[in-house]
């Protein structure tokens, strides 16, 4: 089941449940005030199934604007979880090679802060590339949506924008390469009820268009993520408190060629089967 936040024609924010590909059920009329409250439910899938049986107002999907599903959740990211990502990071600089090689096989994963919830970009909004970087790329990723107890309650599509030349210059520059204005997009839906075994059958695909011409495309299976979702969740929540839950980007396995960099005006489309498509245009920030 897929849930979302949306704005109707009266500019009011509601919570929706996809009835099908063209229709939403308005959960706000059933006193569901937030996605966070659904994630905090002891049995989100069962809760949503019961609501689906009620006679809730139906809204045409094409009559609303979908918002980012992140409400009050901090957004973090895991790195070097795919072999392709490890190889690409090692290619960025000799200085970084040993560190990335070690973290790929280390017991503890790389986990870092990515974005405050109010800074996360929605589907259809613009993602940013740094003016002081020369090598900017998108990183299409599966997002684990966790509740305040650290339980994975859903999944979304994410884009962990990255300035590879800044990160490659010095590992200590990672926050500048990863955390800046419009550097994170998540949406358009949260899929609830899928177990890890099912999610690992999904495929992630990336398409980048420039002046109506496709300039890059790639795809990877979610099953190529080396670490289990429970392992990532355990390290994410260790010695941490997330009263409203959290979102964790799980790393990328799609890396554009070394001679490719994003340009202002490009369109990035990230599709994950089982969830949907996150689409954003690029702007200089």
N, C-alpha and C positions, 0 to 999 in steps of 0.2 A: 504493500500500500504506500501511496505517495501523499505527503502533506506539504503545504506551502503557506506563505504569507502573501496576501495580495491587497491591492487597493482597488476599490470599486469605483463606479462613475461618480459617486458622491464624495470621493477622496477619503473614504473611511477604510481603515486597516482591518482585515478579517483573516481568519484561519480557514484554510480550505483542505478538503480531502478529495483527491481525484476519483471521480466515479468511473470515468473512462478517459480517453485521450482528448476529449472535447468538452467535458463537463466537470465542474467542481460542485461539491456539497459544502454549503456554508456551515462550518462547525461553530462559528461564533453564536449562532442562534441556539446552539445546544450548550451555551455557557462555557465553551472552550475559548479562553482569552489569550492563550499563547502556545507556541510550539514547545516552549520550556515545560509547561504543565503536562504536555503529552509525554515528553521524554522522562519526566519525573514519575510518571505512573508506573506502578509495579508491573503491569502487563500492557504496554502500549498497543501491541497488535490486537489483543483481545478487546481493549477499550475502543479502538478505532472500528473494529468489526461490529461491535454493538451499535456504534453511532451510524454505521453505514446502513443498518436495518431500519433506522428511524426515517420518518418522512421529512427530511431536511430540505431547505430551499436549494434548487439547482441553479448554478450560474454558468453561462457559456464561458469557456476559458478565453476565447478571443475578445471578451468584453472587459477583461481586467488586466492589470499590470502586476506581474509577479515581483515580489520584493525579495531581498536576501533573507534566507531562513534563519540566519544567525541573529539572536536577540540580545542576550546578555552573556553569552558564552565567550570566554577567552579563546583565541585561536593560536594553536601551536603547530609545529611541523616536525616530522621525522626526516632525517636525511640518509642517503647512501643505503637504501633498502633494496635497490635493484642492482644487478651486476652492471647494466649499461650506465647507470648513474655513477657508480663507483669508477668505472673506466673514464667517463667524461670528466669527473672531478680531478682525477689523477692527471689528465691531459692539460688541465688549466695551468699548472705550474709544477716544477720539480719540488718546490717548497711544500706544496700541499699533498704530493703523491703518497708519501709514507703515512701521513695522518689518515687519509681517506681509506687507504688499504687496510690499516689496522682497525678502523671503526666498523668496516663492513663485516669483519669476522669476530669482533669483540662481543662479549656477553652483553654489555650495555650499549643500547642504540644511541645515535645522535638525536637529541630532541632540543628544539629551540623555540623561543617565543616568536610568533609571527605577526599577530595583529590584535588590537582591541576590537571588540564587537562593532562599535559604531564606525569603524574605519573600513569594514569589509564591504567590497563592491558587489552589487547585485548583478544578476544576468541582465544584459542590455545596457548596463552602464559602462563607463570607460575604465580600463586598467592603465597603469602608468609605466613609463620607462624613464629612467633617470637621465637628466640632461648631462650629468658629468660621467656617464658610462658610455662605452663604445660597443659593448657586447651584451645585449639584453635578450632574454629568452623567456617564453612561458614554460611552466612546469605543470603539466596536467596530472592531477592526483585524485585518488579516492580519499574522501574525508570521513573519518569516524566521528560520529556525534555521540558524545557520552553524557550521562546525567551526573548529578552531584555525587553519586555513589561510585562513579567510575565505570558504570556498566554501559556497554555500547548499545544504544537504543535506536540508532539509525545511521544512514549513509548519505553523503551528498557528493557533488562534483566540485572540485577545487582547482584553482590556478595559483600556484606559488611563484609569482613573478620573481625573476632573479637577474642580477647584473653580474655575469660570470667573470668579466675582467676585473671587477673590484674584488670579488671573492678570491680569484686566482692570484691577485697581487700579494695578498696576505690573509691568512685564515682569520686573523683578528678583525678583519674588515667585514666579516660575515653579516653582522647586524645592518651595516650600511648597504650591503648587496641585497639583503632580503627584506628589510623592514623600512619602508618609506611610503609616501603618499600613494594610494591606489595600487599597492603591491600585492593585494590579496583579493581574490574573487571566489565566492562560494554560492552555489545554487543549482538549478532553480528550485529543486525539490529536495525533500528528505524522504528516502525510502525506509520504511519501517517494517520489521518482521523478518528480514532476511538473515539467515545464519551465515557464519563465516564461510562454510562450505559452499553455499550458494553464491555469495559475493565473489568468491575466488573464480567462479566460472564467467564472470563479467569481463568485458573487453573495454579498454580505454583507447579512444582514438582522438587524434589532434589534427586539425586542419587550420592553416593560416592562409588568408587571402590578402592580396595587395592589388589595388586597382582592378578588382573583379577577376583576378587571376590567382590560381592556387600556387603558392610559392613553397609550401611545405606540407607534408602529411606523414603521419606515422601512427602506429597502434601497438599495444602491448596487452597481455593478459594480466588481470589483477593477481592471478596465481603466481606471477613472477616476483611478488613481494616476498623477500626472504623470511622476514620475521612474522610470527603469528600476530593476529589482532590483539589477543589477550596479552601477549608479551608487551606490545606497544602501549596498551592501555595501562598495564601494571607499572611500567616505568614512568608513564605520563603522570599518573596519580600518586606516585610514591613521594611522601613528604610534601604533598601539595594539598590544597583545599580549593575546590571550585564550587562555590555555593549554588551557582546556576548551571553547572555542567561545563563542558568544554568541547572544542572541536580540534581534531588532530589530522593534519594532512599527512599522508603516509608515504611520501616520496614519489619520485617520477622514474619511469622506465623509458620515456620518450625524450630523446635529446637531439635537437636539430644539429646539422653539420656545423663544424667549427667556423665556417665562413659565413654562417647565417646570423643575422641580428634583426630584431624587430625594428620597424619604422612607424612613426606616427601615421595613423590612418589605417594600419593593418587591422584585419578582423580575425580574432582567435575563436575557434569553435572547439570545445572539448565535450565529447560524448562518452558516457559510460552506460552500457547496456544495463538495464535494471533500474536506472535512475532517470537519465535524460541528458539534455544538451545545455551547457553553459557557454554563452556567446557574449563576447565583449570586443569593443573597438579599442585601439591603442592611442594614448595621448602622451605627450612629453610632460614631465612634472619636474 
